[in-house]
């Protein structure tokens, strides 16, 4: 079995994580528009904030590790 390089694995993991967080943001935006209840709307808003923070962290780490967005 062929061994995968650490760079290759990091590239996949970081890019996949970034893609998933961005997808979550889109879903939260779609959901947010349709919610009537203020408390639930605030919860989704907090989820959105957390996803944005995760994206920022991922991007910073990708820069530090010289990982390109695919």
C-alpha positions as MATLAB code, in Angstrom:
seq = 'XXXXXXXXXXXXXXXXXXXXXXXXXXXXXXXXXXXXXXXXXXXXXXXXXXXXXXXXXXXXXXXXXXXXXX';
ca = [
       0.000    0.000    0.000;
       1.265    3.424   -0.939;
       2.007    5.844    1.896;
       0.461    9.279    1.581;
       2.607   12.267    2.400;
       1.734   14.449    5.351;
       1.483   17.455    3.031;
      -1.053   15.668    0.864;
      -3.152   14.651    3.852;
      -3.043   18.144    5.368;
      -4.060   19.622    2.042;
      -7.093   17.352    1.837;
      -8.108   17.836    5.462;
      -7.826   21.618    5.463;
      -9.520   22.107    2.121;
     -12.329   19.723    3.004;
     -12.845   21.446    6.355;
     -12.923   24.847    4.727;
     -15.423   23.686    2.106;
     -17.697   22.230    4.781;
     -17.642   25.388    6.893;
     -18.480   27.471    3.833;
     -21.352   25.132    3.025;
     -22.611   25.477    6.585;
     -22.587   29.258    6.207;
     -24.735   29.031    3.094;
     -27.169   26.714    4.853;
     -27.377   28.983    7.887;
     -28.078   31.978    5.641;
     -30.883   30.104    3.889;
     -32.369   28.917    7.165;
     -32.036   32.326    8.832;
     -34.228   33.969    6.201;
     -37.112   31.572    6.902;
     -37.093   31.580   10.699;
     -39.763   33.568   12.473;
     -38.875   32.832   16.094;
     -36.416   35.414   17.405;
     -34.641   33.037   19.821;
     -34.037   30.426   17.147;
     -32.911   33.153   14.768;
     -30.337   34.264   17.349;
     -29.088   30.689   17.741;
     -28.575   30.365   13.980;
     -26.853   33.758   14.000;
     -24.448   32.439   16.651;
     -23.816   29.324   14.542;
     -23.011   31.609   11.615;
     -20.568   33.595   13.742;
     -18.848   30.389   14.877;
     -18.515   29.130   11.310;
     -16.950   32.417   10.230;
     -14.471   32.152   13.090;
     -13.644   28.581   12.071;
     -13.086   29.710    8.484;
     -10.732   32.452    9.647;
      -8.781   29.991   11.789;
      -8.548   27.479    8.942;
      -7.354   30.137    6.504;
      -4.725   31.380    8.962;
      -3.444   27.848    9.531;
      -3.400   27.198    5.787;
      -1.240   30.278    5.277;
       1.109   29.181    8.074;
       1.426   25.703    6.574;
       1.598   26.962    2.988;
      -1.518   25.039    1.968;
      -3.257   26.266   -1.173;
      -7.020   26.412   -1.523;
      -8.157   23.914   -4.142;
];
